[in-house]
Amino acid sequence: MLYCCANCFGDSFLDSHIPKISKQIGTCSFCSVTNTALVKPMELLDYFQSVCSIYTEDTGVEAKFLVTWLQEDWQIFASL
């Protein structure tokens, strides 16, 4: 099972939200921070669905991955 932590994101809401909903302390599967509050990525689905809903699929030559758009527009991921 993969777990993420607040350190994975560059977002003040997630910085405070993840420790509140976390039920586990350990090492992050993505950024390797130790002794931190962890959540399953699916536990953040509602937060990301609202943001992702503003984007539409593009299959053109200039198309980008959704994660790229999220980082460019919102700087939401700390390590990208």
C-alpha positions in Angstrom: 0.0 0.0 0.0 1.3 3.5 -0.9 1.0 6.4 1.5 1.6 10.1 1.0 2.3 12.9 3.5 1.8 16.7 3.7 5.4 17.2 2.6 4.5 15.8 -0.9 2.4 18.9 -1.6 3.1 22.6 -1.7 -0.4 23.4 -0.5 -1.3 25.0 2.9 -4.7 23.3 3.1 -3.1 19.9 2.6 -0.3 20.8 5.1 -2.9 21.1 7.8 -5.6 18.6 6.5 -3.4 15.5 6.2 -2.3 15.4 9.8 -5.9 15.8 10.9 -7.2 12.8 8.9 -4.1 10.6 9.2 -4.4 7.3 11.1 -0.8 6.3 10.6 2.7 7.6 11.2 5.6 6.3 9.2 7.7 6.8 6.1 6.1 8.4 3.1 6.1 6.2 0.0 6.7 9.1 -2.3 9.1 11.6 -0.7 10.6 9.3 1.9 10.0 11.6 4.9 10.1 9.6 8.1 8.0 9.7 11.2 5.3 11.7 9.5 1.5 11.6 9.3 0.4 9.4 6.3 -2.7 9.0 4.3 -3.7 6.8 1.3 -3.8 9.0 -1.8 -7.5 8.0 -2.3 -8.3 9.8 1.0 -7.5 13.0 -0.9 -9.8 12.2 -3.8 -12.5 14.8 -3.0 -9.9 17.5 -2.8 -8.4 16.7 -6.2 -11.7 15.9 -7.9 -12.9 19.5 -7.5 -9.6 20.9 -8.9 -9.5 18.3 -11.7 -13.0 19.0 -12.8 -12.0 22.3 -14.4 -9.8 20.5 -17.0 -10.8 18.7 -20.2 -9.1 16.0 -22.1 -6.8 17.1 -25.0 -5.3 14.6 -27.4 -3.5 17.2 -29.6 0.2 17.4 -30.2 0.5 20.0 -27.4 -1.4 17.9 -24.9 0.0 17.6 -21.4 -0.5 15.2 -18.6 -3.0 16.3 -15.9 -0.3 16.2 -13.3 1.7 18.7 -15.4 -1.2 21.1 -15.6 -1.9 20.8 -11.9 1.8 21.6 -11.1 2.0 24.5 -13.6 -1.4 26.1 -12.6 -1.4 25.4 -8.8 2.2 24.3 -7.8 0.5 21.6 -5.8 3.2 19.0 -5.7 6.4 19.8 -3.8 8.8 17.5 -5.7 7.8 18.0 -9.4 
